[in-house]
Amino acid sequence: MKKLCLVFALLLTVYSFSQEKSFEITGKLMAEDTESPVESATIYLERVKDSSVVTYTISDKEGKFKLEGTAYADSLNFYVSYVGYSTYFKKVLIDKEKIDLKTITMQVDNRLDEVLVKSTAPITVKQDTLEFNVKSFKTKKDANVEDLLKQLPGVEVDDQGNITVNGKPVNKILVNGKPFFGNDPTITTKNLTKDIIEKIQIVDTKTKSEAFSGEAGDQENKTINLTIKEENNKGVFGRVSAGAGTDERYEYAGMLNFFDNDRRISILAGGNNINSPGFSFGEISKMFGTGGGISFNSNGTFAVGGRSFGGGQGITTSRSTGLNYADVIGETIDISTDYFNSSSNSENETSSERETILADSRFFTNSNSRSISDTDSHSANLEFEIETDSTFQLNIEPSFSYSKSKTFYDSNDETLDEDMVLTNQSSVNSEVERYAREFSTDLSATKRFGSKGAFVRAELSTNVSKQESDDFLNSVAEIFGTEPETIVRDQFTDGLNDSYGFSTELTYRLPIIEKKFFLNFEYRYSRDKDRNRESTFDFDDNTQGFTNFNTELSTDFEYTDSRSVPNFGATFRGEKLYTRFDIGYNIRTLENNDLLRPQFNVERQFKNIEASYRVNYRFSPKSSIYGSYWLRNNPPALRQLQAFTDVSNPLSVIIGNPNLEPSNRHSFYAGYNGFDWQKRTGFYANINASFTDNQVVSKSVVDPETLVRTTTYENVDGNYNFGISGNYSKEIRIDTLKKVKFNLRTRFNRSKNINFNNDVQYASTVNTISPRLGVDFYWEKVMEIRPFYELNISNNAYDIDAFEDINFISHNAGLRTATFLPKKFEWRNDINFNYNPNVAEGFQKSAWFWNSTLTYSLLKDKGLITLKVYDLLNQNTNARRIATQDYIQDSQSTVLRQYFMLGFSYKFNSLGSKGEVGKDSFFFLD
């Protein structure tokens, strides 16, 4: 009987697919008023029975379109939507494979007539806004915003939750135009559910004052605004979750949201001991991030099997709570505020072996360390937006943070010469407590004049921070050789670091051509003052206390950085072309007062030109090119300018250089991005380069007998970095349920760095190329299969004979799968494999890492039971090999190992219909 049922089911499936019809619908759009082609209109098909979207496309610059797909129905509803024109509707019979609708005339929508057809387009393309209709994109039932974003064309979400739109990064996410829990987008994307969202709007990132004054904003970054459905603006919704596992692993998380039209209150709470820094509800793919493995850096470093989850190395237990509040007070004031409290405890043990290569010799260092750290932090942010009338806006944004930490640390190090003779060794034991408080305020007032785009804006930013530390240190350093020496320290250091700063900016924009061409006049002044004091006391056997002041190991500095920058610029903003040029004159004064050693006082003044240029040309709403240039100067750091000799570590002495000059960096950036809506094809490419004069670098000399390192700083010329990257994606719709997406990405980077090795200047040039291919297969409500392969090739070449050129190659492959059968079950796997043939003998060359989770939904899909396995193969390792210009190091540290966890989560939603609270709201309010 079972075999008969199976055969019947297979025959039914074959029959169903045989009834599916392929179609191709073409046509051309013309505007009624201008008699010109309509570009970037949205053309889409909906099923007649349930209004679900079958397929969609965007018209090209000639107004032409082509819709391709398959359907079971004999007819579909055909729509054309474009801003400023009435929605066109037609019922199309799917009676042949190719259907030509000829020319369709779009009629002007004057909003005086009744709208006969009410339908929302999947995508609306405006000049500066891309808008998606959420209901047109299918996801699983309990999908969050991140799951939804992954379904949108042109939007990419990586394993860390970073989002790009048409190749440009998203740096801000708003909910109904307001911040949601500060500046961490992942709290929004991972915790708000798709079912409350109506539209997703994507625009260039702007400050509130830029949006009010009509400025262009940041065209290199994007902002996503999530629009809540009208009926979901009043009610209560949220989710709670808890899990327990083997090896005493646990997690818990909860989120409660109360929406009452303009008023919005949200509360978060969570905790775990599985190195997860954020809030999650049992989904393993959102708990652990990437698989790590062998990786390369721009300087040629690589790591084998290294993984970083949550707090990175070690085991971290964390607890967090948060509160967000947004409201409208009266008719003129918008308010948004959030508060966070987080605490954690981390334990870690690390061991390493390093081979340091000198111009004429080499030596070896073995290290072992252990640390235990406890931290507790609080932060609060507040935003006021006040518009007294249509021409004046005031923004006030104060923020406050407080943190305290306590760290226990001990280590043992030994250094051997090239004959493996012990040359020096040290042991350190310390206990440090730190307290930090910071308060900052940003104010801006903007006044608009007339209708041509003129405005004046005044801005003031202030910052006050105070840091205190108590450091108890016990150390022994032994130097062997012909003049052996033992340095014993039993000390207490009272540290204080106070910073005070403010900056002001006055801007006036003068329109030359109304709303198109402007002259910009700006003046900026800022002043930062730091007080850095470390008072070290040696233990006195007579008084049995830390009473002997140690001048040599104590510091007391006052550092002042003042900047005065007049700036002039010009801006042109046309329909397709945007360009802006700015040039400023930076008068900078650096003053360093050494209150313990007045002979080291220094005051320097620097005068430099600063300049920037930006250009963006939009071929159409589907593609654009952009470029930019910056000339910036950066002063040496305080510690680099201080001329005194720092012997706090007797085996590594540091001496500042008061004669250092500021570095000047020339940076270039250009790119192209485009997405063909008809072909579902995206191509993004960019190129970047930077050239630095007077780069400040370390200059170290190692004593050949004691191997004690002495470091100072020098200015060098010739450092540069050059990179180029490209990304090509293609989506192929197999039928209404299945699609395949190809993604090919490659990156090339070349950098040159000037350094010193035992007083010998040399250059290292690093070339790195990293191609990556991914293929994603989606079968709606059945499965997802997403394999990928990445190759990393790197070469580090030196211009001195002391160093051998280093070549690296590594392979990284992965497979992510999801199955949704049988019904109510979901099984996800994340498998990663890394292989590096270049590592030394006896060192791990390959590593497998496999996470898996199985979920079952119940209680009408409100509840979810989860069984997840971390490191299923029990091969997680933190072993790393790092190779730089003058050393090779192998290291390993404490890592999170395999565990199994069973969890349960429940989501509740009482959002009423059209602002009425539903009856389920009493579930949580009671």
FIKE-147227 format. One record per residue (C-alpha): y, x, z; residue in one letter. Coordinates in pm, whole numbers, padded with zeros to 5 digits, always signed. Each point is the difference from the previous one (the first is absolute). Layout:
YXZA...
//
This chain:
+00000+00000+00000M+00237+00284+00089K-00068+00172-00335K+00062-00326-00183L+00337-00043+00178C+00097+00355-00087L-00084-00050-00368V+00197-00326-00001F+00302+00173+00156A-00010+00279-00259L-00023-00250-00285L+00293-00194+00144L+00207+00317+00022T-00078+00093-00361V+00086-00353-00110Y+00331+00009+00189S+00104+00326-00162F-00100-00132-00339S+00251-00286+00044Q+00288+00241+00063E+00235+00021-00298K+00206+00301-00104S+00354-00061-00123F+00308+00182-00125E+00333-00185+00008I+00301+00153-00176T+00358-00105-00066G+00366+00095+00006K+00285-00107+00231L+00357-00063-00120M+00304-00097+00208A+00167-00326-00094E+00355+00114+00075D-00004+00356-00142T-00275-00042-00262E-00134+00340+00112S-00346+00101+00125P-00073-00062+00369V-00129+00318+00161E-00191+00014+00331S-00069-00372+00024A-00318-00090+00190T-00269-00179-00202I-00299-00131+00191Y-00294-00241-00012L-00121-00226+00280E-00317-00203+00039R+00069-00372-00031V-00220-00105+00294K+00134+00230+00273D+00310+00175-00146S-00157+00341+00062S+00127+00280-00225V-00239+00107-00277V+00208+00282-00150T+00360+00103-00058Y+00215+00245-00194T+00361+00104-00065I+00180-00029-00334S+00107+00323-00175D+00346+00094-00131K-00065-00203-00318E-00093-00306+00205G-00364+00024-00104K-00291-00061+00234F-00379-00003-00002K-00222-00169+00259L-00367+00101+00006E-00277-00128+00221G-00296-00231+00043T-00029-00354+00133A-00259-00270+00056Y+00246-00290-00049A+00082-00162-00333D+00374+00006+00075S+00246+00200+00213L+00360-00049+00111N+00230+00245-00177F+00334+00102+00159Y+00293+00225-00087V+00246+00088+00277S+00326+00195-00025Y+00303+00010+00228V+00283-00217-00133G-00225-00203-00231Y-00209-00311+00053S-00372+00056+00054T-00190-00072-00322Y-00324-00196+00033F-00277-00084-00246K-00364-00099+00037K-00204+00231-00221V-00343-00092-00135L-00246+00290+00011I-00169-00111-00320D+00004+00332-00185K+00002+00371+00081E+00351+00077-00134K+00289-00239+00061I+00347+00066-00145D+00281-00198+00164L+00257+00133-00248K+00361+00009+00129T+00089-00165+00330I+00367-00075+00067T+00110+00046+00360M+00262-00255+00102Q+00286+00081+00236V-00054-00140+00351D+00332-00146+00120N-00167-00156+00305R+00157-00339-00079L-00317-00151-00138D-00313-00085+00197E-00260+00276-00007V-00295-00172-00160L-00248+00283+00051V-00021+00173+00337K-00203+00319-00006S+00047+00351+00137T-00054+00303-00225A-00236+00273+00126P+00267+00263-00074I+00376-00032-00043T+00179+00304-00141V+00374+00022+00064K+00236+00288-00065Q-00038+00154+00345D-00275-00211+00159T-00372-00038-00061L-00143-00315+00157E-00366-00099+00045F-00126-00348+00081N-00270+00054+00263V-00217-00300-00084K-00063+00142-00348S-00193+00302+00134F-00344-00052+00148K-00123+00188+00306T-00260-00053+00270K+00068-00282+00248K+00116+00215+00291D+00203+00240-00215A+00303+00171+00148N+00314+00107-00188V-00153+00339-00086E-00299-00170-00166D+00243-00215-00198L+00214+00293-00114L-00308+00172-00144K-00044-00294-00239Q+00353+00013-00143L+00050+00171-00338P+00188+00329+00024G-00049+00021+00380V-00219+00273+00152E-00104+00034+00368V-00170+00323+00108D-00242+00056+00287D+00283+00069+00247Q+00177-00326-00088G+00276+00169-00205N+00126-00232-00275I+00141+00079-00343T+00142-00244-00255V+00001+00119-00361N-00033+00354+00131G+00284-00019+00256K-00068+00002+00376P+00073-00297+00227V+00192+00113+00311N+00096-00336+00150K-00167-00340+00047I+00195-00307+00109L-00109-00347+00104V+00245-00268-00114N+00252+00279-00056G-00028+00142+00354K-00184+00300+00148P-00338-00062+00161F-00089+00248+00276F+00229+00284-00101G-00065+00243-00282N-00381+00003-00006D-00104-00203-00309P-00370+00010+00092T+00056-00223+00306I+00119-00270-00240T-00252+00054-00279T-00305+00028+00227K+00081-00283+00240N+00174-00282-00188L-00240-00220-00195T+00036-00101-00362K-00022-00373+00069D+00349-00020+00156I+00173+00186-00288I+00147-00186-00298E+00169+00274-00204K+00019+00379-00009I+00330+00141-00124Q+00042+00369-00094I+00345+00158-00034V+00165+00342+00023D+00051+00100+00363T+00352-00070+00131K+00174+00014+00333T+00159-00323+00118K+00347+00128-00082S-00112+00109-00349E-00142-00346-00067A+00322-00161+00125F+00228+00226-00206S-00212-00032-00315G-00096+00367-00025E-00309+00116-00187A-00193+00134+00299G-00292+00242-00008D-00171-00020-00336Q-00272+00250+00098E-00138-00234+00271N-00098-00365+00013K+00027-00278+00258T-00249-00286+00026I+00125-00331+00138N-00265-00249+00111L+00121-00358-00028T-00168-00241+00240I-00095-00342-00128K+00248-00270+00097E-00264-00198+00189E-00107+00317+00182N+00340+00066+00154N-00084-00201+00311K-00311+00049+00211G-00229+00250+00169V-00255+00231-00158F-00177+00321+00086G-00325+00182+00059R-00197+00158+00285V-00284+00250-00021S-00225+00207+00226A-00294+00233-00051G-00239+00219+00200A-00228+00273-00123G-00232+00285+00075T+00124+00314+00178D+00237-00229+00198E+00220-00062-00306R+00224-00307+00007Y+00299-00167-00162E+00212-00311+00052Y+00301-00144-00182A+00206-00318+00003G+00293-00143-00190M+00201-00317+00069L+00276-00131-00228N+00234-00291+00067F+00219-00111-00292F+00270-00264+00041D+00198+00006-00325N+00255+00285+00046D-00145+00099+00338R-00303+00230-00007R-00189+00151+00296I-00303+00229-00038S-00208+00182+00262I-00257+00275-00056L-00241+00167+00241A-00290+00235-00056G-00205+00286+00133G-00302+00214-00090N-00171+00335+00052N-00094+00053-00366I+00310+00191-00117N+00162-00303-00162S+00380+00017+00037P+00084-00351-00123G-00102-00363+00039F-00312-00123-00177S-00255-00273+00042F-00338+00158-00055G+00028+00084-00371E-00143+00350-00029I+00187+00078-00322S+00327-00057+00185K-00103+00187+00312M-00088+00344-00122F+00218+00089-00297G-00127+00266-00237T-00315+00203+00015G+00167+00339+00009G-00226+00280-00121G+00108+00302-00199I+00370-00006-00079S+00262+00226-00156F+00362+00060+00088N+00274+00140-00221S-00038+00343+00156N-00366+00016-00096G-00145-00111+00334T-00317-00203+00009F-00219-00161+00262A-00370-00075+00008V-00126-00324+00150G+00326-00044+00192G+00088-00356+00093R+00291-00153+00180S-00027-00348+00148F+00277-00147+00210G+00119+00280+00223G-00153+00274-00217G-00206+00262+00179Q-00171-00092+00325G-00083-00336+00154I+00293-00232+00070T+00009-00311+00218T+00309-00208-00077S+00169-00321+00111R+00294-00172-00170S+00211-00312+00036T+00287-00126-00210G+00251-00285-00024L+00212-00108-00296N+00278-00263+00007Y+00219-00123-00285A+00250-00286+00000D+00326-00135-00140V+00277-00059+00253I+00253-00255-00115G+00089+00030-00368E+00112+00363-00013T-00239+00221+00202I-00350+00114-00095D-00189+00182+00273I-00328+00194-00009S-00153+00205+00281T-00330+00164+00085D-00154+00182+00296Y-00303+00230+00013F-00194+00159+00282N-00287+00238-00069S-00206+00230+00218S-00287+00232-00077S-00234+00258+00143N-00136+00277-00224S-00262+00266+00062E-00076+00285-00237N-00179+00333-00012E+00063+00245-00284T-00152+00332-00102S+00110+00220-00290S-00061+00336-00164E+00283+00156-00202R+00009+00305-00226E+00356+00128-00050T+00064+00218-00305I+00275+00265+00016L+00131+00225-00275A-00216+00290+00116D-00248-00150+00249S-00136-00317+00150R-00091-00141+00343F-00195-00289+00150F+00092-00265+00260T-00239-00230+00185N+00146-00298+00190S-00129-00279+00221N+00217-00270+00154S-00023-00330+00185R+00268-00265+00053S+00036-00334+00178I+00313-00202-00069S+00138-00329+00135D+00302-00167-00160T+00196-00320+00057D+00289-00112-00220S+00238-00293-00034H+00231-00083-00289S+00238-00287-00076A+00206-00078-00310N+00266-00263-00053L+00178-00111-00316E+00307-00224-00024F+00133-00120-00335E+00332-00185+00031I+00179-00157-00295E+00329-00155+00110T+00066-00116-00356D-00120+00072-00353S+00203+00325-00018T-00071+00173+00333F-00326+00120+00154Q-00067+00191+00323L-00336+00165+00074N-00092+00137+00344I-00335+00172+00054E-00060+00159+00343P-00336+00151+00095S-00148+00152+00315F-00314+00198+00075S-00159+00153+00308Y-00316+00207+00030S-00183+00209+00254K-00302+00222-00043S-00223+00228+00201K-00215+00271-00158T-00260+00234+00147F-00079+00295-00224Y-00209+00313+00031D-00098+00259-00260S-00167+00339-00046N+00079+00234-00290D-00126+00342-00101E+00113+00227-00283T-00215+00274-00159L+00098+00265-00253D-00180+00055-00331E-00260+00214+00179D-00068-00301+00229M+00146+00181+00301V+00161-00230+00259L+00376+00070-00014T+00156-00277+00211N-00096-00322+00169Q+00171-00280+00189S-00068-00312+00203S+00243-00286+00060V-00009-00293+00237N+00292-00244+00004S+00104-00342+00127E+00301-00158-00169V+00185-00325+00073E+00265-00122-00243R+00249-00287+00010Y+00214-00106-00293A+00271-00267-00036R+00193-00079-00315E+00267-00254-00088F+00156-00043-00343S+00229-00251-00166T+00086-00062-00365D+00305-00211-00081L+00138-00095-00339S+00284-00230-00098A+00044-00103-00365T+00296-00185-00150K-00009-00125-00361R+00313-00047-00209F+00023-00237-00292G-00279-00068-00248S-00007+00330-00192K-00214+00190+00252G+00258+00180+00217A-00085+00059+00365F+00073+00226+00294V-00263+00095+00255R+00019+00186+00331A-00314+00136+00168E-00062+00161+00337L-00330+00142+00129S-00048+00141+00349T-00301+00163+00164N-00063+00115+00355V-00329+00150+00114S-00110+00169+00321K-00328+00185+00043Q-00131+00149+00323E-00316+00202+00062S-00185+00162+00289D-00235+00277-00112D-00240+00179+00235F-00152+00305-00170L-00262+00249+00106N-00092+00266-00258S-00152+00345-00032V+00054+00221-00306A-00183+00333-00031E+00096+00264-00257I-00246+00287-00044F+00032+00339-00174G+00169+00325+00101T+00262-00183+00205E-00186-00295+00154P+00204-00275+00161E-00080-00317+00191T+00262-00276+00017I-00060-00267+00267V+00223-00307+00023R+00005-00274+00262D+00310-00200-00084Q+00180-00331+00007F+00248-00093-00274T+00256-00277+00040D+00097-00110-00352G+00297-00207-00113L+00097-00090-00356N+00302-00228-00045D+00131-00106-00340S+00318-00189-00085Y+00101-00089-00351G+00213-00233-00205F+00084-00045-00365S+00263-00209-00174T+00039-00100-00361E+00279-00184-00182L-00070-00134-00350T+00226-00169-00252Y-00118-00128-00338R+00259-00053-00271L-00111-00210-00300P+00117+00126-00339I-00207-00244-00206I-00087-00319+00186E-00342+00028+00167K-00100+00284-00235K+00198+00321+00045F+00127+00122+00336F+00159+00302+00162L-00130+00088+00347N+00207+00174+00267F-00181+00112+00317E+00067+00215+00301Y-00266+00101+00254R+00041+00180+00329Y-00276+00077+00247S-00046+00211+00309R-00324+00078+00185D-00017+00190+00328K-00323+00120+00164D-00043+00145+00347R-00331+00184+00038N-00082+00145+00340R-00328+00143+00130E+00019+00141+00352S-00312+00204+00081T-00095+00091+00357F-00274+00244+00106D-00224-00074+00295F+00110+00184+00316D-00281+00097+00236D+00243+00020+00291N+00142-00349-00032T-00317-00143-00154Q+00214-00173-00261G+00154+00042-00345F+00328+00151+00118T+00050+00321-00205N+00221-00074-00301F-00129+00182-00310N+00300+00074-00224T-00207+00159-00276E-00207-00316-00052L+00284-00251+00056S+00238-00141-00258T+00319-00204+00010D+00162-00083-00334F+00265-00232-00134E-00024-00057-00373Y+00263-00193-00200T-00024-00106-00364D+00317-00156-00152S+00026-00127-00358R+00298-00133-00196S-00075-00128-00350V+00251-00165-00236P-00187-00154-00295N+00093-00149-00336F-00227-00188-00238G-00028-00239-00291A-00250-00279-00061T-00090-00194-00314F-00230-00300+00024R-00079-00177-00323G-00271-00248-00087E-00246+00279-00077K+00173+00326+00094L+00088+00112+00352Y+00151+00339+00073T+00188+00158+00290R+00155+00340+00055F+00131+00139+00332D+00151+00332+00095I+00107+00109+00346G+00134+00305+00182Y-00187+00076+00322N+00197+00192+00266I-00256+00089+00266R+00048+00184+00330T-00293+00126+00209L+00071+00121+00353E-00259+00140+00240N+00096+00085+00359N-00252+00190+00213D+00095-00077+00361L-00239+00264+00135L+00073+00271-00257R+00361-00040-00125P-00037+00306-00224Q-00220-00211-00229F+00265-00271-00057N+00055-00072-00366V+00227-00228-00208E-00044-00037-00375R+00179-00213-00257Q-00144-00086-00341F+00159-00176-00296K-00226-00143-00269N+00005-00239-00292I-00234-00300+00027E-00081-00210-00304A-00234-00273-00114S-00068-00192-00319Y-00220-00302-00065R-00083-00184-00319V-00230-00292-00072N-00053-00167-00336Y-00195-00324-00016R-00156-00055-00342F-00112-00342+00119S-00108-00156+00330P-00338+00157-00077K+00097+00367-00039S+00271+00251+00087S+00080+00370+00024I+00191+00167+00281Y+00127+00338+00107G+00196+00163+00280S+00146+00332+00114Y+00113+00119+00345W+00172+00313+00122L-00030+00029+00377R+00048+00278+00256N-00185+00035+00329N+00107+00227+00286P-00243+00225+00189P-00166-00155+00303A+00139+00073+00345L-00297+00215+00102R+00027+00202-00323Q+00365+00090+00073L-00046+00102+00365Q+00006+00380+00014A-00175+00045+00334F-00363+00112+00029T-00242-00277+00096D-00297+00147+00190V-00138-00325+00140S-00322+00092-00185N-00049+00374+00060P-00235+00027-00299L+00244-00168-00240S+00364+00103+00042V+00281-00186-00185I+00350+00136-00075I+00267-00217-00165G+00241+00110-00271N+00365-00109+00044P+00087+00117-00354N-00209-00263-00178L+00165-00200-00279E-00055-00372-00081P-00253-00073-00271S+00103-00180-00319N-00256-00224-00164R+00020-00141-00355H-00236-00296-00041S-00093-00188-00318F-00202-00317-00038Y-00076-00209-00309A-00258-00255-00100G-00115-00295-00203Y-00169-00315+00123N-00119-00302-00186G-00250-00282+00017F-00111-00192-00310D-00066-00352+00128W-00175-00107-00320Q-00244+00292-00006K-00020+00037+00382R+00075+00369-00051T+00215+00217+00223G+00126+00352-00060F+00210+00200+00245Y+00105+00363-00027A+00248+00219+00184N+00112+00359+00019I+00171+00174+00290N+00133+00348+00062A+00198+00182+00266S+00156+00347+00007F+00124+00150+00326T+00244+00287+00050D+00030+00171+00339N-00321-00157+00127Q-00057+00095+00366V-00349+00153+00046V-00185+00177+00280S-00027+00378-00008K-00275+00138+00225S-00114+00351+00090V-00330+00066+00178V-00035+00308+00220D-00299+00191-00143P-00129+00102+00344E+00063-00302+00223T+00006-00265-00276L+00302-00161+00168V+00200-00200-00256R+00382+00019-00014T+00172-00265-00213T+00357-00040-00124T+00156-00192-00290Y+00151+00089-00339E+00165-00174-00296N-00187+00034-00332V+00056-00123-00356D-00256-00114-00253G-00188-00281+00175N-00074-00300-00220Y-00233-00297-00031N-00093-00191-00314F-00223-00304-00035G-00104-00258-00256I-00220-00304+00044S-00116-00296-00202G-00193-00320+00059N-00163-00230-00254Y-00160-00332+00091S-00169-00262-00214K-00139-00338+00104E-00259-00173-00218I-00085-00362+00069R-00368-00056-00081I+00015-00374+00070D+00169-00233+00249T-00198+00149+00288L-00050+00366-00088K+00237+00284-00078K-00003+00380-00022V+00291+00226+00084K+00020+00365-00108F+00234+00244+00171N+00056+00358-00114L+00235+00224+00200R+00078+00367-00027T+00239+00231+00181R+00107+00356-00068F+00209+00211+00234N+00131+00356-00022R+00190+00174+00278S+00130+00349+00066K+00074+00125+00350N+00161+00328+00102I-00138+00139+00328N-00040+00320+00197F-00314+00178+00115N+00063+00287+00242N+00348+00055-00144D-00132-00014-00358V+00156-00276-00209Q-00236-00182-00235Y-00030-00325-00196A-00285-00249-00008S-00036-00248-00285T-00221-00304+00047V-00125-00223-00284N-00182-00321+00087T-00138-00277-00222I-00169-00314+00128S-00135-00258-00247P-00149-00323+00137R-00190-00282-00172L-00074-00335+00157G-00179-00307-00139V+00023-00330+00189D-00228-00293-00082F+00078-00342+00150Y-00222-00306-00018W+00177-00282+00178E-00186-00127+00309K-00297+00224-00087V+00073+00374+00026M+00236+00295-00037E-00108+00349-00112I+00260+00279+00001R-00125+00354-00074P+00237+00298-00041F-00016+00374-00065Y+00265+00263+00068E+00006+00369-00093L+00232+00253+00167N+00061+00340-00157I+00238+00252+00157S+00099+00362-00060N+00210+00213+00235N+00123+00321-00168A+00186+00289+00168Y+00217+00277-00141D-00120+00271+00243I-00335+00179+00002D-00061-00064+00370A-00092-00364-00072F-00272-00118-00233E+00067-00309-00211D-00176-00306+00142I-00162-00273-00212N-00119-00332+00138F-00187-00292-00146I-00121-00311+00180S-00156-00333-00088H+00060-00331+00173N-00191-00315-00097A-00012-00337+00163G-00135-00351-00029L+00143-00313+00161R-00198-00319-00028T+00028-00358+00121A-00244-00287-00039T+00079-00361+00087F-00346-00154-00027L-00161-00188+00162P+00287-00233+00081K+00200+00078+00317K-00131+00359+00003F+00197+00305-00105E-00141+00353-00014W+00229+00297-00066R-00081+00368-00039N+00218+00308-00033D-00194+00312-00106I+00165+00338-00053N-00151+00328-00118F+00176+00338-00005N-00125+00325-00150Y+00164+00343-00009N-00207+00290-00140P+00262+00261+00097N-00046+00012+00375V-00166+00298+00170A-00373+00024+00065E-00110-00190+00306G+00295-00239-00029F-00052-00365-00085Q+00053-00051-00373K-00058-00374-00021S+00050-00304+00220A-00097-00367-00021W+00192-00269+00185F-00104-00366+00005W+00164-00294+00178N-00149-00347-00024S+00090-00347+00128T-00174-00336-00014L+00187-00322+00084T-00097-00364+00036Y+00258-00280+00004S-00043-00310+00213L+00202-00279+00164L+00131-00113-00339K+00088+00359-00093D+00224+00039+00306K-00250+00222+00180G-00149+00326-00116L-00293+00196+00145I+00006+00366-00100T-00260+00276+00021L+00136+00335-00107K-00135+00352-00009V+00219+00307+00006Y-00150+00315-00156D-00330-00165-00091L-00160+00334-00096L+00131+00171+00315N+00149+00290-00200Q+00363-00015+00106N+00136+00351+00051T+00340+00150+00060N-00090+00346-00134A+00277+00141-00217R+00077+00311-00198R+00365+00079-00071I+00117+00280-00228A+00370+00096-00023T+00190+00300-00133Q-00094+00227+00291D-00293-00151+00190Y-00328-00190-00027I-00101-00223+00289Q-00310-00201+00089D+00040-00260+00275S-00157-00307+00151Q+00098-00248+00269S-00114-00312+00180T-00071-00293-00233V-00096-00364+00029L-00374-00031-00059R-00229-00282-00113Q+00015-00335+00179Y-00100-00363-00057F+00232-00283+00103M-00039-00378+00021L+00320-00202+00000G+00141-00350-00026F+00338-00119-00128S+00158-00344-00010Y+00308-00115-00188K+00199-00312+00078F+00265-00177-00204N+00203-00304+00103S+00268+00033-00267L+00098-00356-00076G+00085-00180-00320S+00363+00033-00106K+00118+00120+00337G-00214-00226+00219E-00221+00176+00255V-00364-00089-00049G-00223-00134+00276K-00190+00331+00030D+00313+00162+00141S-00107-00099+00350F-00292+00241-00034F+00220+00289+00096F+00299-00165+00165L-00219-00139+00278D
//
